[in-house]
Structures are given as structure tokens and as C-alpha cells.
């Protein structure tokens, strides 16, 4: 046979790498698709980063009519229309604004949301924006 120690070692390295990488990759894909909860995941982000302005009397509320103090207010949207299109994060203004894909990024004149927070909002909208 033409087996050399170097060839056997290379096969072992490749198989070991595959054995380590594939489970980690599969675990990441599964975690990304976990069900996002409005009350446990989304609402705390809105309360800590958005409600300061988007509540009755706040600057964001006065400018847009958007009340983020409740699920109902979020789903009602602004005086210009809805900001959440359930199932469609690409056209949901909530996601567009926090990702900075619009001229004005939200939160306005504040540091952007963390990437993880933005991903939670995006995934929640993608999953149907349920009040769960």
C-alpha cells in the first residue's frame, strides 16, 4: 500500500477538524432559530433603549406618535403607519431603523443597539412578531 505516516496524519487532522467544526456550526444555527419572546427578549430592549423617548410626552412620541410602552403601541406603529411587518424584517421599519439602514438610526443621537439586541428584534419580527 501507498500509505505514508504523513498522509495518515493529514487525514487524522482533517477528520478531527471536521469533527470539531461541524457540531459547533450546527449548534450556532440551532441557537439562532430559537423562539424569541416579546416579554422576555424584546420588551426589555425597548424598555431600556427606546421607551425614554417613545412614550406619551417623550420627544420620539411627539415626533412620530410611536408609543413603545406596550406591545399594542408597538404594533399600532406611528402616525405614518406600521413599523413592524410581521414575518418580514427586511421591510419592518423597526429593524431598518435599529440596523441603521435608514437615514436616521435609532436610538436617535444615542449609541446604537448591540448587535445581539438588533438580532433579537430582527428574529422576533421574522418569527411573526407575536405577543408572547
Secondary structure by P-SEA (a helix, b strand, c coil): ccccaaaaaaaaaaaaaaaacaaaaaaaaaaaacccccccccaaaaaaccccccccccccccccccccccaaaaaaccccccccccccccccaaaaaaacccccccccccccccaaaaaaaaaaaaaccccc
